[in-house]
Amino acid sequence: MTDQTKEPIGKLDHIGFAVHSIEEARKFWEDQLGATLQRVVDHHSGDFRLGILDLHGFCIELLEPTNPDGFLQKYLEKRGEGVHHITLQTPELIEKVSGLEEAGVRVVDKHFDKEEGGVDAFISPKSSHGVLIQLGENVGPLNNPPFWETDKP
């Protein structure tokens, strides 16, 4: 442990869960936990749909495959339903990704064009002790407005 305090890279935006069916999975979240469905949208990639639920101010993202050959279908076949990723709101994402890579962190699936689906990147589970971490800078990858735009005094 060092004496220096490092600034957090971001703030938790949502947790994504891989599911076979949003319609089936949402029953649990709504009926048992009291979540409220906000919307269901197709991802721009065409590989999956997203079900966005609000759980008392916290966002839950259900991911359902729509492409039988896509990554999410393969993920479900290999690992089954469950936590897929966590997403952190990350300001100045390009610079943060550069710093992570310089430190030896494996960052994959980098998208830095807001017009093509948003600014985000993923820290590989190989670098983060088994957790897929999405870093997002704007709504699209994020389900909530970025904290640096809303937490202003």
DRENVOKE-369042 format. One record per residue: x, y, z of N, C-alpha, C in turn; residue in three letters; residue number from 1; chain. Coordinates in steps of 0.1 Angstrom, whole numbers, plus 2048, in hexadecimal, padded with zeros to 3 digits. Layout:
<atoms>
- nc1;nc2;nc3;cac1;cac2;cac3;cc1;cc2;cc3;code;pos;unit
- X;Y;Z;X;Y;Z;X;Y;Z;ala;NUM;A
...
</atoms>
This chain:
<atoms>
- nc1;nc2;nc3;cac1;cac2;cac3;cc1;cc2;cc3;code;pos;unit
- 808;7F4;800;800;800;800;809;80C;800;met;1;A
- 805;816;7F8;80D;822;7F7;806;82D;800;thr;2;A
- 80E;838;802;809;843;80A;800;84C;801;asp;3;A
- 801;84B;7F4;7FA;854;7EB;7EB;84E;7E9;gln;4;A
- 7E2;858;7E9;7D4;854;7E6;7D2;856;7D7;thr;5;A
- 7CD;84C;7D1;7CA;84D;7C2;7BB;850;7C0;lys;6;A
- 7B9;859;7B7;7AB;85D;7B4;7A4;851;7AD;glu;7;A
- 798;84E;7B2;790;843;7AB;78E;846;79C;pro;8;A
- 78F;83B;795;78D;83C;786;77F;840;782;ile;9;A
- 776;83D;78A;768;841;787;75E;83D;792;gly;10;A
- 751;83D;78E;746;83A;797;73D;82F;791;lys;11;A
- 738;826;79A;730;81B;795;723;821;78E;leu;12;A
- 721;81C;782;715;820;77A;70B;815;77B;asp;13;A
- 70F;809;778;705;7FD;777;70D;7F0;778;his;14;A
- 705;7E6;77B;70A;7D8;77A;702;7D1;76F;ile;15;A
- 709;7CA;766;703;7C3;75B;702;7B4;75E;gly;16;A
- 6F6;7AE;75B;6F4;7A0;75D;6F1;799;750;phe;17;A
- 6F8;78F;74C;6F5;787;740;6E9;77E;744;ala;18;A
- 6DE;77E;73B;6D2;776;73D;6CE;770;730;val;19;A
- 6C7;765;731;6C1;75F;725;6B5;767;720;his;20;A
- 6AE;76D;729;6A2;774;725;69F;780;72F;ser;21;A
- 69F;78C;729;69C;797;732;68E;796;738;ile;22;A
- 684;791;730;676;790;735;676;786;741;glu;23;A
- 67D;77C;741;67D;772;74C;685;778;758;glu;24;A
- 691;77E;755;699;783;760;693;78F;767;ala;25;A
- 68C;797;760;687;7A3;766;67C;7A0;770;arg;26;A
- 675;794;76F;66B;790;779;671;78F;787;lys;27;A
- 67D;789;788;684;789;795;687;797;79A;phe;28;A
- 68D;79F;792;692;7AC;796;686;7B5;79A;trp;29;A
- 67B;7B3;792;66F;7BB;795;667;7B6;7A1;glu;30;A
- 663;7A9;7A0;65A;7A3;7AA;661;7A0;7B7;asp;31;A
- 66D;79C;7B7;674;799;7C4;67C;7A4;7CA;gln;32;A
- 682;7AD;7C2;68A;7B8;7C7;685;7C6;7C5;leu;33;A
- 679;7C7;7BE;673;7D4;7BC;679;7DD;7B2;gly;34;A
- 681;7D8;7A9;687;7E0;79F;67C;7E4;795;ala;35;A
- 67F;7EF;78D;675;7F4;783;67C;7F4;776;thr;36;A
- 676;7EE;76C;67B;7EE;75F;67A;7FC;759;leu;37;A
- 686;801;754;686;80E;74E;684;80E;73F;gln;38;A
- 68B;804;739;68A;802;72A;691;7F6;726;arg;39;A
- 68E;7F1;71A;695;7E6;713;699;7EC;705;val;40;A
- 6A6;7EA;702;6AB;7F0;6F6;6B4;7E6;6EF;val;41;A
- 6B5;7E6;6E2;6BF;7DE;6DB;6CC;7E5;6DA;asp;42;A
- 6D7;7DE;6DD;6E4;7E4;6DC;6E7;7E6;6CD;his;43;A
- 6EF;7F1;6CB;6F2;7F5;6BD;6FA;7EA;6B5;his;44;A
- 700;7E1;6BD;708;7D6;6B6;6FF;7CC;6B0;ser;45;A
- 6F3;7CB;6B5;6EA;7C0;6B0;6EC;7B3;6B7;gly;46;A
- 6F5;7B2;6C1;6F9;7A6;6C8;6F0;7A3;6D4;asp;47;A
- 6EA;7AD;6DA;6E3;7AB;6E6;6D9;7B7;6E9;phe;48;A
- 6CF;7B4;6F2;6C6;7BE;6F6;6C9;7C1;705;arg;49;A
- 6C6;7CD;709;6C8;7D2;717;6BB;7D5;71D;leu;50;A
- 6B9;7CF;729;6AE;7D3;732;6B3;7DB;73D;gly;51;A
- 6AF;7E7;73E;6B4;7F1;749;6A9;7F1;754;ile;52;A
- 6AD;7EE;760;6A5;7EF;76C;6AA;7F8;776;leu;53;A
- 6A1;7FF;77D;6A5;807;788;6A2;800;795;asp;54;A
- 6AC;7FF;79E;6AA;7F9;7AB;6AD;804;7B5;leu;55;A
- 6A3;80C;7B8;6A4;816;7C2;6B0;81F;7BF;his;56;A
- 6B1;824;7B3;6BC;82D;7AF;6C8;826;7AA;gly;57;A
- 6C9;819;7AA;6D4;812;7A4;6D0;80B;798;phe;58;A
- 6D9;80B;78E;6D5;805;781;6DA;7F7;77F;cys;59;A
- 6D1;7EE;77B;6D4;7E0;778;6D2;7DF;769;ile;60;A
- 6DB;7D9;762;6DB;7D7;754;6DA;7C8;751;glu;61;A
- 6CF;7C4;74A;6CE;7B6;746;6D2;7B5;737;leu;62;A
- 6DB;7AC;734;6DF;7AA;726;6DB;79D;721;leu;63;A
- 6D3;79D;716;6CD;791;710;6D3;790;702;glu;64;A
- 6D8;785;6FE;6DE;783;6F0;6D3;783;6E6;pro;65;A
- 6D6;789;6DA;6CD;789;6CF;6D4;783;6C3;thr;66;A
- 6E1;781;6C4;6E9;77B;6B9;6EE;76D;6BE;asn;67;A
- 6E9;762;6B8;6ED;755;6BC;6FC;753;6BB;pro;68;A
- 703;75B;6B4;712;759;6B2;719;764;6B9;asp;69;A
- 713;76D;6C1;719;778;6C7;720;774;6D4;gly;70;A
- 727;77E;6D9;72F;77C;6E5;727;778;6F1;phe;71;A
- 71B;77F;6F3;713;77D;6FE;70D;76F;6FF;leu;72;A
- 709;76A;6F3;704;75C;6F2;70F;752;6F6;gln;73;A
- 71B;754;6F1;726;74C;6F5;729;74D;704;lys;74;A
- 728;759;709;72B;75B;718;721;753;720;tyr;75;A
- 714;753;71C;70A;74C;724;70C;73D;722;leu;76;A
- 70F;738;717;712;72A;715;71D;725;71E;glu;77;A
- 728;72D;71F;733;72A;727;732;72C;736;lys;78;A
- 72C;737;73A;72B;73A;748;71D;73B;74E;arg;79;A
- 713;73B;746;705;73C;74B;702;74A;74F;gly;80;A
- 6F6;74B;754;6F1;759;758;6F8;75E;765;glu;81;A
- 6F9;76B;766;6FF;771;772;706;77E;76E;gly;82;A
- 70E;783;778;715;78F;776;71E;78F;76A;val;83;A
- 71C;798;761;724;799;755;72F;7A4;757;his;84;A
- 72B;7B0;75B;735;7BA;75D;730;7C5;767;his;85;A
- 739;7CD;76B;735;7DA;772;73A;7E5;769;ile;86;A
- 733;7F0;76A;737;7FC;762;739;808;76B;thr;87;A
- 745;80E;769;749;81A;770;748;826;767;leu;88;A
- 742;831;76C;742;83D;765;750;842;766;gln;89;A
- 756;845;75A;765;848;75A;767;855;752;thr;90;A
- 76A;860;758;76D;86C;751;77B;86B;74A;pro;91;A
- 77D;873;73F;789;873;738;78E;864;735;glu;92;A
- 785;85D;72F;787;84E;72D;794;84B;725;leu;93;A
- 796;852;71B;7A1;84F;712;7AE;850;71A;ile;94;A
- 7B0;85B;722;7BC;85C;72A;7BD;852;734;glu;95;A
- 7B2;84E;73A;7B2;844;745;7B5;836;73F;lys;96;A
- 7B0;833;733;7B4;826;72D;7C3;826;729;val;97;A
- 7C8;831;725;7D6;832;722;7DE;82F;72E;ser;98;A
- 7DB;835;739;7E2;833;746;7E1;824;74B;gly;99;A
- 7D5;81E;749;7D3;810;74D;7DC;807;745;leu;100;A
- 7DD;80A;738;7E5;801;72F;7F4;803;732;glu;101;A
- 7F8;810;735;806;812;739;809;80A;745;glu;102;A
- 7FF;808;74E;802;801;75A;801;7F2;759;ala;103;A
- 7FE;7ED;74C;7FE;7DF;749;7F0;7D9;74A;gly;104;A
- 7E6;7E1;74C;7D8;7DC;74C;7D3;7D9;73E;val;105;A
- 7CD;7CE;73C;7C7;7CA;72F;7BA;7D1;72D;arg;106;A
- 7B9;7DA;723;7AC;7E1;720;7A8;7DC;712;val;107;A
- 79C;7D8;711;797;7D2;704;78A;7DA;700;val;108;A
- 786;7D7;6F4;779;7DD;6EE;778;7EC;6F1;asp;109;A
- 782;7F3;6EC;782;801;6EE;77A;808;6E3;lys;110;A
- 771;811;6E7;769;819;6DE;76A;827;6E3;his;111;A
- 76F;830;6DA;771;83E;6DE;769;847;6D6;phe;112;A
- 75F;843;6CF;757;84C;6C6;749;84C;6CB;asp;113;A
- 744;857;6D0;736;859;6D5;72C;856;6CB;lys;114;A
- 72F;859;6BE;726;857;6B3;724;848;6B0;glu;115;A
- 72D;840;6B4;72C;831;6B0;729;829;6BD;glu;116;A
- 720;82E;6C5;71C;826;6D1;721;82A;6DE;gly;117;A
- 72B;834;6DE;72F;838;6EB;73E;836;6EE;gly;118;A
- 742;83D;6F8;750;83C;6FD;751;833;708;val;119;A
- 757;827;706;759;81D;710;765;814;70D;asp;120;A
- 769;80C;717;773;802;715;771;7F8;721;ala;121;A
- 777;7ED;71F;776;7E2;72A;783;7DE;72F;phe;122;A
- 784;7DD;73C;790;7D7;742;78E;7C8;742;ile;123;A
- 797;7C1;73C;796;7B2;73B;796;7AC;749;ser;124;A
- 78D;7A2;74B;78D;79A;758;79B;795;75B;pro;125;A
- 7A4;793;751;7B1;78E;754;7BA;798;75B;lys;126;A
- 7B6;7A5;75B;7BD;7AF;762;7B7;7B3;76F;ser;127;A
- 7AA;7AF;771;7A2;7B4;77C;79C;7A9;785;ser;128;A
- 7A4;79E;786;7A1;793;78F;793;78D;78C;his;129;A
- 790;78B;77F;784;784;77B;778;78D;779;gly;130;A
- 779;79A;77A;76D;7A3;778;76F;7AB;76B;val;131;A
- 764;7AA;762;764;7B3;756;75F;7C0;75B;leu;132;A
- 768;7CB;758;764;7D8;75C;763;7E1;750;ile;133;A
- 757;7E6;74E;755;7F0;743;758;7FE;749;gln;134;A
- 75F;806;741;761;814;744;75A;81C;73A;leu;135;A
- 751;825;73E;749;82C;735;749;83B;738;gly;136;A
- 749;843;72D;74A;852;72F;73C;859;72C;glu;137;A
- 733;853;725;727;85A;721;71B;850;721;asn;138;A
- 70F;856;722;703;84E;721;703;846;714;val;139;A
- 700;83A;714;702;830;709;708;825;710;gly;140;A
- 715;826;713;71B;81C;71C;716;81D;72A;pro;141;A
- 713;82A;72E;70E;82D;73B;6FF;82D;73B;leu;142;A
- 6F9;82A;746;6EA;82A;747;6E6;836;74F;asn;143;A
- 6EF;83E;755;6EC;84A;75D;6F5;855;758;asn;144;A
- 6F1;862;75A;6F9;86D;756;707;86C;75E;pro;145;A
- 712;870;757;71F;86F;75D;71F;878;76A;pro;146;A
- 725;873;774;725;87A;781;72C;887;780;phe;147;A
- 736;889;778;73E;895;777;735;8A0;770;trp;148;A
- 72A;89C;76A;721;8A6;764;716;8A9;76D;glu;149;A
- 713;8A0;777;707;8A2;77F;70B;8A6;78E;thr;150;A
- 717;8A3;792;71B;8A5;7A0;722;8B3;7A2;asp;151;A
- 71F;8BC;799;725;8CA;79A;71E;8D2;7A5;lys;152;A
- 726;8D9;7AC;720;8E2;7B7;717;8ED;7B2;pro;153;A
</atoms>
